[in-house]
Amino acid sequence: MGVRKFETMSPQVWLQAVAVMVLAVLLYSGLRSELPVDDVLRFTPAVAAGSYEWDSAHLLMQPSAVLWHRWLGFGAPARTSQERFNAFCGGLSLAILYLLLLRLGVDLPRRILLTALGALAFNQILLGTSGHFKLAVLPFLTLSLYHGVIWERSVRAEPGGGDGRLAASAIFLGVATAFLVNSILVAPFLGLAAAAISLRSGGGLRRAFKRLLGVGALSGGTAL
């Protein structure tokens, strides 16, 4: 399966991705839970007050919700802003997934099916319909996946190619870690996958080890 280049993506493709995001936001908004999930109510007073909480386990998560409420809340209550922010992040991650499937050459019916399955996954729909804004991390995790997969396909087609996509994948993983520290657990698997792909494509042990260390350094360094 090849990789479709961005230059061949028509405006209609981008409209499809935007439509995916809008439909997901409407879905989560329509199914919004009246019961607070996890610690939604714990965050609400600080979001309403515009107070940043720099929790080391979720360093950028709560501040990003505060910024959303401040600039895009449009006078809504803090909990409503939390719900809108969460739904937006969930929808954005699905749009990125849709673009990845398109770049991999997946046909339209299967793109729709796979995106719908992602939208209705248990954790996705549980969080997307609530004000517990853990979905803030998901666009960055999906971007990491996007660039990692595209890199793998490009290496398969051209073994001596560059590592820009792999670096982008590691950097977005680091940003995701700054939102949710558990995301760093993906880094060893990304590094090992990069090393294995290097060996499989004939890049040699030295290049495989270099990529393994590079992923760790970039993801960890970005998170810090």
N, C-alpha and C positions, 0 to 999 in steps of 0.2 A: 504494500500500500504506500503510495507516494505522499508527498507533502505539497499542498497547493500554496503557491506564493501569494503574498498580500497583494501584489500588483494585479493579480487576476481576480481579486475580490471586488465585485461590483458594489455600487451603493445599495442595491437590493439586499446583499448579504449583510451589510451593516444594519440595515433596517430590520432584517430578521432577528439579529442579535438584540437590538433595542426592543423589538416586540417580545422576545423571550423575557427580558428583564421586566418590562411593564406588566406582562401577564403574570409573572411570578409575584410581583409586588401586589397586584390586585388579588391574586389567590390568597396570599398570606394575610392581606388586610381583611378579606372577606371571611376568613376562618379564624380571626383573632380571638385568642383565649381571654376570657374574663378573669380566670384564676391566675394569679402571679406565679410564674415559673421560677423556681430556685430563689435567688436573692434579688429579684427585680425591684422590690420595694426598698431594699437597702440602698440601691444606687439612686433612686428617684430624688430624695431631698438634695443630694449634692449636685445632681444634674440641674435641678430647678434653681439652685443657688449659684450655678456657674462655678462651682468649686472643683478644682482638679484633684484627683486622688492618684498618686503615683505608686500604685501597688506593683511590686517587683514581679509578681506572677502574671500581671495583666497591664504592663507598663503604659501602653498607648490606648488601651481599650476604653477605659472610662473617660479619659480626656477627649478622645475622638467623639464620643457621644455628647460631651459637654459642648464641643465646638459645633456639632450638628444642631443641637438645641438652640445655641446662640445665634447661628447664622441662617439656619434652615428650619427653625421651629415655627416661624410665622405666628407666634403668639399662642401656640398650642401648649397644653400642659406637658410637663416633663415626661411623664410616662408615655404619652402619645408620641412624643419625639423619639423616645427610646424604641417604641414599636415601629415607627416609620424608618428609623435608621437601620434597625435589624432587617426589616423587609427589603430595604434597598440593597443592603450588603448581600443578602441571600439571592436577590434577583440578579445583581451584578456578577456574582460568582457563576450563576447558571448561564449567563450570556457569554462569559469567557469559556465555559465548558462547551457551549454550542459552537463557538468559533474554532475551538480545538478539534472538535469532531469534523467540522467542515474542512479544516486544513488537512486532516487525515484522509479525506476523500470518502467519508461515510455518507451514504445516500440520505436524502431528505426524510423518508419515513423512519429510518433508524435513528437519525439525529433527533427527531421529535420524540421518539420513544425513549431514547436514553436520557434526554434532557428532562422529560417528564418523570422518569424514574428517579432522577436526581432530585427533582423538586419535591417529590413525595416521600423521599427517604425519611425514616423516623426522626432522626435528630434534626434534619433540615426543617421539616414541617413543625416539629415541636418548638424549636427556637424561632423560626420565621414568623410564627403566629403570636409571639410573646414579645415582651420588652426586655428580655435578658439578652443583651447585645453581644453575645459571644460570636455571632455570625460576622462581626467586624473583621475577624481573622480570615474568613473564608476566601474573599477575593485574592488575598496575597498567597494563600496556599494553592489556589487554583491557578494563579499566574506562575507559581513555581512549577506546578505540574505541566502547564502549557509549554513553558520554555524547555523543561527537561525532556519532554516527549519529542518536541521539534528538534532538539539537539540530537537525540538518539537516532531519529530518522535521517538527519543530515549526515551524521557520522557513518551510518550504514551506506548511504549513497556516495559519500566522499570521505574515506577514512582519514585523510590528512587535513580535514577541514579545521576551522577555528573553534574555539570554545566559548564564544560570546554568549550563546544561548545557555550553556551550562552555568556560566558565571551569573547570568540573569536569574536562573532558577535558584541558585544558592543565595543570591541577594534577596530575592522575594521571600525565600524561606526564613532568612534572618529577620526581615520586617515582620513576617507572621509571628515569629518568636517574640518580638517586642510587644505584640498584641496578646499573645497567649503562649506562655513559656513552654507548655507541653509540646509545641510545634517543633522544638529543637530535636525531639526524638526522631523526626523524619530524616535529619541530617546524616546519620550513619548509613541509613539505607540508600539515600541519594548518592552518597560518596561511594559506597560499595557497588551500586548499580553503574555509576560512571566508570569505575575501575574495570568491572566485568565487561562492559560494552567496549572499552578501550582494548582489552585483551582479545575479545571476540573479533574486533575489526582489524586486528594486526598491529595495533599501536605500540605494543611492547610493554614490558613490566615497568619500565621507568616512567613512561607516559601515564600508565594506569595509576601508579603511586602518586604522581604529580597531581592528577585530577582528584584523587581521593583526598589528598591534603588540601587542595585548593577549595574544594567544596566545604570542608570543615572550617577553613580559615575565613572564607567569605561569609558563610551563614552565621558562624559564631561572632565574627567581627561586626557584621551589620547589626546583629541583635544587641551587641554591647554599645 
